[in-house]
Amino acid sequence: MAYAAAVDFEDTPELASFRAEVRAFLDEHAALRRGDGSDWSRNGAATDPEVAADFRRRCVAWQRLLFEQGWAGLAWPERFGGRGLSAAHQIVFNQELAAYDATAGFLTAAQALVGPTLMVHGSAEQQQRYLTPLLSGEESWCQLFSEPGAGSDLAALATRAVRDGDEWVVNGQKVWTSSAQHADFGILIARTDPDAPKHAGLTYFIVDMRSPGIEVRPLVQAQGVAHFNEVFLSDVRIPADHVVGDVDEGWKVTRTTLRSESSMISGAGQASNFEAVLATARRCGRTDDPLVRQELARVATNERVLRWMGWRNQTAVMTGRRELALHGSLLKNFFTRALSHRVDLAVALEGPEGMLWLDAEGEGFWQYQCLNQFASRIGGGTEEVHRNNLGEQALGLPREPSTDREVPWNQTVRS
Ligand SMILES: Cc1cc2nc3c(=O)[nH]c(=O)nc-3n(C[C@H](O)[C@H](O)[C@H](O)COP(=O)(O)OP(=O)(O)OC[C@H]3O[C@@H](n4cnc5c(N)ncnc54)[C@H](O)[C@@H]3O)c2cc1C
């Protein structure tokens, strides 16, 4: 109750006038979302290669438009091509954009991961070279972190980088690398001191994805799309000035990227919403069933709670009252649970038809969303790992026991 009284549900006069400007811009350049298969912004899920290519092209065009008209990177400093406004302005923009058929799709993720990391840890040259083309959508990025033996326990990773004159030579394998097949650059973590404990001997690099020795192999998911990839690195040479931060200090840099990642996922646009589930319930004639109505109410409630959580964070950002800010892990887990409940319900409402890849709407939208829920629940840290974070960081519970934190990495037991 104390928090309810403290959270602003209304915009400040400045944000209200900014919101009106945002709407005017969006009205001029995008159509309102219809919530069905005619929305191009839903096609990030397309299995047809031509539709998928068209989606990527439109994402790039949308980002370029935002950049050219001064709507990209609202909270980024002006020297990197942004507008130097507050995070609250970006939140308002995202809230309004959710109603329109427009997205920068995969480019948004790269901006959220690479942008803050280079702003905090990058050299002046790196910031100058990479940030503006990242924001304009001219260059795209991927994240080369996870490995077959290192996911939740990322610091256990085994990809090696060895110094050779003015270059580093990298060998190893990454996996689950989203959009690597389309990326110009990657952010890469590799082990530079195997004698140090696992968190201590890592270095963070920028790698040109067209470097000799990089092989990208798409991984086809259950939905039939290849969203992510395996990436093999064989004697890949990276110039020494492509190190971000200090050599062997890469974990500090990595933490900045990981923090941005979970808040990015919890704030991500959603392909489905209450209106879409309700439309399916109506189409299937299920809206009179009291149990269905109860579950629909839960979808609506979750959506409202998520919006209030966003407002609470917006208040924290606007007023500088950090005690109001919700932990990123709480937001991420609530977001993914609400998503799972919504998509499972929609498929159940379809009854036996829900088992068909192409349902009566002919597009398999819920079937795709149902399978895709696991991407959000695992990517950016699994639900279990985020619960551990909440236990340790929000509730102050004892740290999870670990036997290898202080042991040199090359003496640890690895899978
Ligand atoms: C759609 C998608 C996109 C992705 N994109 C990228 C990308 O672009 N770049 C990249 O580097 N990676 C990417 N990933 C990888 C992602 O970061 C990892 O999948 C994730 O960190 C989990 O690691 P893992 O798959 O190795 O699972 P594991 O870590 O092996 O976990 C297996 C199971 O054990 C549980 N578990 C593990 N440790 C603990 C613990 N300490 N306490 C309790 N339970 C635990 C997990 O919750 C999980 O259920 C992506 C993943 C997905 C699904």
The ligand as a Gaussian input file, in Angstrom:
#p B3LYP/6-31G(d) Opt

LIG

0 1
 C       16.118000     -18.003000     -27.602000
 C       17.482000     -18.003000     -27.001000
 C       18.410000     -17.118000     -27.475000
 C       19.699000     -17.117000     -26.951000
 N       20.597000     -16.245000     -27.484000
 C       21.862000     -16.258000     -27.019000
 C       22.842000     -15.397000     -27.613000
 O       22.563000     -14.621000     -28.536000
 N       24.104000     -15.458000     -27.155000
 C       24.467000     -16.290000     -26.136000
 O       25.633000     -16.259000     -25.746000
 N       23.568000     -17.149000     -25.555000
 C       22.279000     -17.151000     -25.983000
 N       21.352000     -18.005000     -25.430000
 C       21.797000     -18.970000     -24.422000
 C       21.273000     -18.712000     -23.015000
 O       21.955000     -17.625000     -22.425000
 C       21.468000     -20.015000     -22.220000
 O       20.637000     -20.996000     -22.830000
 C       21.090000     -19.860000     -20.765000
 O       21.996000     -19.016000     -20.103000
 C       21.048000     -21.231000     -20.047000
 O       22.228000     -21.938000     -20.269000
 P       22.197000     -23.454000     -20.806000
 O       21.319000     -23.508000     -21.987000
 O       23.606000     -23.895000     -20.938000
 O       21.474000     -24.258000     -19.644000
 P       22.144000     -24.798000     -18.313000
 O       22.895000     -23.701000     -17.656000
 O       22.890000     -26.057000     -18.596000
 O       20.866000     -25.124000     -17.425000
 C       20.165000     -26.376000     -17.516000
 C       19.092000     -26.368000     -16.438000
 O       19.717000     -26.327000     -15.121000
 C       19.210000     -25.216000     -14.387000
 N       20.272000     -24.610000     -13.586000
 C       21.534000     -24.328000     -14.020000
 N       22.236000     -23.756000     -13.017000
 C       21.395000     -23.649000     -11.964000
 C       21.518000     -23.143000     -10.650000
 N       22.670000     -22.609000     -10.234000
 N       20.462000     -23.203000      -9.826000
 C       19.281000     -23.736000     -10.249000
 N       19.092000     -24.245000     -11.494000
 C       20.129000     -24.204000     -12.327000
 C       18.710000     -24.237000     -15.444000
 O       17.733000     -23.365000     -14.891000
 C       18.170000     -25.165000     -16.496000
 O       16.859000     -25.573000     -16.165000
 C       20.060000     -18.027000     -25.922000
 C       19.106000     -18.935000     -25.428000
 C       17.833000     -18.927000     -25.962000
 C       16.837000     -19.911000     -25.412000

